């Protein structure tokens, strides 16, 4: 039985240092979240006394009961799911099409199109002009007010553009010889090779829209259209003020759970993303097999 050459001493040292550093990163990342989970399950008295760390003390689900017993919470959750799915779908389609166009180096006006995109990274119209524009277009109190103004993230656009530029040109040339037009090449050749990139962009956009609250707070006037982030924000404000919130919760319940309400807010907001992430993670670790052009 033959074995490969033994790793050098320097490489073993690198592996050890790498393991220590990555372990430290994991600990630093998990510690705050586990503390928040423990606080959300602990009694208020222990939290106020600063005695809750990684392990819950005085197990208490009052804050969860306060939040989840309100029908408005589930309506807001449904709104968040709808907003996230619609906005992410629109963003992926627009970003992919725009990035694919910008990746063509022989495109006329390519420099101007790239410049327009980069310009928006540093300069915006401002809050009031954006509000006037959305209102004048009749987008208030609709999902489009959340999805359209932030449909393309320029950083994601440039990342996807660079990825498309790295694909072998010979693949598209072969597709053109076989009779595929631009749309056919994108759908049947480029996108199948870009699963990892598309999955990454889907995750980035989905997390962004899921956590977004200001756009809905600004453009939604009806309580039944608010996403869960705005609902929980109002709940935190209500807990801070120790008054009854707009969701119909009792003041006594809010006061009782005031010390844990922020922790519950974070847990309930992050939980769906944690549930979806394992299904997308495989695209991150599987690698991107571009293949080789033989001839």
C-alpha positions in Angstrom: 0.0 0.0 0.0 1.5 3.3 -1.1 1.0 6.5 0.7 1.5 10.1 -0.4 4.2 12.3 0.8 3.9 13.5 4.3 2.9 17.2 4.8 5.7 19.5 5.5 6.1 21.0 9.0 5.1 24.4 7.7 1.9 23.1 6.2 1.0 21.3 9.5 1.5 24.5 11.4 -0.7 26.3 8.9 -3.4 23.7 9.4 -3.2 24.1 13.2 -3.3 27.9 13.0 -6.2 27.7 10.5 -8.2 25.4 12.8 -7.7 27.6 15.8 -8.7 30.8 13.9 -11.8 29.2 12.4 -12.8 27.8 15.7 -12.5 31.2 17.2 -14.6 32.7 14.4 -17.3 30.1 15.1 -17.3 30.8 18.8 -17.5 34.5 18.3 -20.3 34.1 15.8 -22.4 31.6 17.9 -21.9 33.1 21.3 -24.1 36.2 20.9 -26.9 34.2 19.1 -26.9 31.5 21.8 -27.0 34.2 24.5 -30.0 35.8 22.8 -31.8 32.4 22.6 -31.1 31.9 26.3 -32.5 35.3 27.1 -35.6 34.7 25.1 -36.3 31.6 27.2 -35.4 33.0 30.6 -37.4 34.7 33.3 -37.3 38.5 33.4 -35.8 38.7 36.9 -32.7 36.8 35.9 -32.2 38.9 32.7 -32.5 42.2 34.6 -30.0 40.8 37.2 -27.6 40.0 34.4 -27.5 36.3 35.3 -28.3 34.8 31.9 -25.5 33.8 29.6 -25.6 30.7 27.5 -28.1 28.7 29.6 -31.7 29.8 30.2 -32.6 30.5 33.8 -36.1 30.4 35.1 -37.5 28.9 31.9 -40.2 31.2 30.7 -42.2 31.3 27.4 -44.3 34.4 28.2 -42.7 36.5 25.5 -43.3 33.9 22.8 -46.9 33.5 24.0 -47.4 37.2 23.8 -46.1 37.5 20.3 -47.5 34.3 18.7 -51.0 34.6 20.3 -51.8 37.7 18.3 -53.4 37.0 14.9 -51.7 40.2 13.5 -48.3 38.5 14.0 -49.2 35.7 11.6 -50.6 38.1 9.1 -47.4 40.0 9.2 -45.4 36.8 8.8 -47.4 35.9 5.7 -46.8 39.4 4.3 -43.0 39.0 4.9 -43.0 35.7 3.1 -44.9 37.2 0.1 -42.7 40.3 0.0 -39.5 38.3 0.2 -40.5 35.7 -2.5 -41.8 38.3 -5.0 -38.9 40.8 -4.4 -36.2 38.1 -4.6 -37.6 36.7 -7.8 -37.7 40.2 -9.4 -34.2 41.0 -8.2 -32.7 37.7 -9.5 -34.3 38.1 -12.9 -33.2 41.8 -13.3 -29.7 41.3 -11.8 -29.0 38.2 -13.9 -30.1 39.9 -17.2 -28.3 43.1 -16.5 -25.1 41.3 -15.4 -25.2 39.0 -18.4 -25.4 42.1 -20.7 -22.6 43.8 -19.0 -20.4 40.8 -19.3 -20.3 41.2 -23.1 -17.1 43.1 -23.7 -18.1 43.9 -27.3 -21.4 45.5 -26.3 -21.8 49.1 -27.5 -22.4 51.5 -24.6 -21.1 48.9 -22.1 -19.0 51.4 -20.3 -21.9 53.8 -19.9 -24.1 51.1 -18.5 -21.5 50.1 -16.0 -21.0 53.7 -15.0 -24.7 54.2 -14.5 -24.8 51.2 -12.2 -21.8 52.2 -10.2 -23.0 55.8 -10.0 -26.1 54.6 -8.0 -23.7 53.1 -5.4 -22.6 56.5 -4.3 -25.4 58.8 -5.1 -29.2 58.4 -4.6 -32.2 60.6 -5.2 -32.8 61.0 -1.5 -35.6 59.9 0.8 -38.2 62.6 -0.1 -37.8 62.3 -3.9 -38.1 58.5 -3.6 -41.2 58.8 -1.5 -42.7 61.2 -4.0 -41.8 58.9 -6.9 -43.3 55.8 -5.3 -46.4 57.7 -4.3 -46.9 59.2 -7.7 -46.6 55.8 -9.4 -49.4 54.5 -7.2 -47.1 51.9 -5.6 -48.0 52.7 -2.0 -49.6 49.9 0.0 -48.5 47.3 -2.6 -45.7 44.7 -2.7 -44.1 46.7 -5.6 -43.2 49.5 -3.2 -40.9 47.1 -1.4 -39.7 45.1 -4.4 -39.0 47.6 -7.2 -37.0 50.5 -5.6 -34.4 48.0 -4.3 -34.6 45.5 -7.1 -31.0 45.6 -8.1 -28.1 45.6 -5.7 -25.1 47.0 -7.5 -22.6 45.0 -5.5 -24.4 41.8 -6.4 -24.7 42.9 -10.0 -20.9 43.5 -10.2 -20.2 40.1 -8.6 -22.4 38.3 -11.0 -21.0 40.2 -13.9 -17.5 39.1 -13.0 -18.7 35.5 -12.7 -20.2 35.6 -16.2 -17.0 37.0 -17.6 -15.1 34.1 -16.2 -17.1 31.6 -18.2 -15.4 30.2 -21.4 -16.4 32.2 -24.4 -16.2 29.0 -26.5 -19.3 27.6 -24.8 -21.4 30.4 -26.0 -19.8 30.3 -29.5 -20.7 26.6 -29.7 -24.2 27.4 -28.6 -24.5 30.0 -31.4 -23.3 27.4 -33.9 -26.0 25.1 -32.8 -28.6 27.7 -33.4 -29.3 29.1 -30.0 -30.1 32.8 -29.7 -29.1 35.0 -26.8 -31.9 34.0 -24.5 -31.5 30.3 -25.3 -27.8 30.6 -24.5 -28.5 32.3 -21.2 -31.2 29.8 -20.2 -29.7 26.6 -21.4 -26.0 27.1 -21.2 -25.0 29.9 -18.8 -27.6 29.5 -16.0 -27.0 25.7 -15.6 -23.3 26.5 -15.0 -24.2 29.3 -12.6 -26.3 27.5 -10.0 -23.9 28.3 -7.2 -23.8 32.0 -8.1 -27.5 32.2 -8.5 -28.1 30.4 -5.2 -25.7 32.8 -3.5 -27.5 35.8 -5.0 -30.9 34.3 -4.0 -29.7 34.0 -0.4 -28.3 37.5 -0.3 -31.5 39.1 -1.7 -33.8 36.9 0.4 -32.0 37.9 3.6 -32.0 41.5 2.7 -35.7 41.7 1.9 -36.6 39.5 4.9 -34.8 41.8 7.3 -35.9 45.0 5.6 -38.4 47.1 7.5 -37.9 50.7 6.5 -39.4 50.5 3.0 -42.6 48.9 4.4 -42.6 51.3 7.3 -42.5 54.2 4.9 -44.8 53.0 2.2 -47.4 50.9 4.0 -50.2 52.7 5.8 -52.4 49.7 6.6 -51.7 47.4 9.5 -52.6 44.3 7.6 -49.9 45.0 5.0 -47.0 45.4 7.5 -44.2 42.8 7.4 -43.1 40.9 10.5 -40.1 43.2 11.0 -42.2 46.3 11.3 -44.7 44.4 13.6 -41.9 43.3 15.9 -40.4 46.8 15.8 -43.7 48.2 17.0 -43.8 45.5 19.7 -40.4 46.5 21.0 -41.5 50.1 21.1 -44.6 49.1 23.0 -42.5 47.0 25.4 -40.2 49.9 25.9 -43.0 52.3 26.6 -44.9 49.6 28.7 -48.1 50.5 26.8 -50.5 48.5 24.7 -49.3 48.0 21.1 -51.2 48.3 17.9 -51.3 44.5 17.6 -53.9 44.1 20.3 -51.7 42.8 23.1 -52.4 43.4 26.7 -50.3 45.9 28.6 -49.7 43.5 31.5 -48.3 40.9 29.1 -46.1 43.5 27.4 -44.7 44.7 30.7 -44.1 41.2 31.9 -42.1 40.3 28.8 -40.4 43.6 28.3 -37.0 42.2 29.3 -37.2 39.4 26.7 -39.1 40.9 23.9 -36.0 42.0 21.9 -34.5 38.6 22.2 -37.7 37.0 21.0 -37.8 39.4 18.1 -34.3 38.4 16.9 -35.1 34.7 17.3 -38.4 34.8 15.4 -36.9 36.9 12.6 -33.8 34.7 12.1 -35.4 31.3 12.4 -36.8 31.1 8.9 -33.5 32.0 7.3 -31.7 29.4 9.4 -34.3 26.8 8.2 -33.7 27.7 4.5 -29.9 28.1 4.6 -29.0 24.3 4.7 -30.8 23.7 1.4 -28.8 26.4 -0.3 -25.5 25.7 1.4 -24.7 22.7 -0.8 -24.2 25.1 -3.7 -21.5 26.9 -1.8 -19.4 23.8 -1.1 -20.1 21.8 -4.2 -17.9 24.1 -6.4 -18.5 25.3 -9.9 -17.8 22.8 -12.6 -17.2 24.7 -15.8 -15.8 21.8 -17.7 -13.3 22.0 -20.4 -13.5 22.8 -24.1 -11.9 20.1 -26.2 -11.0 20.3 -29.8 
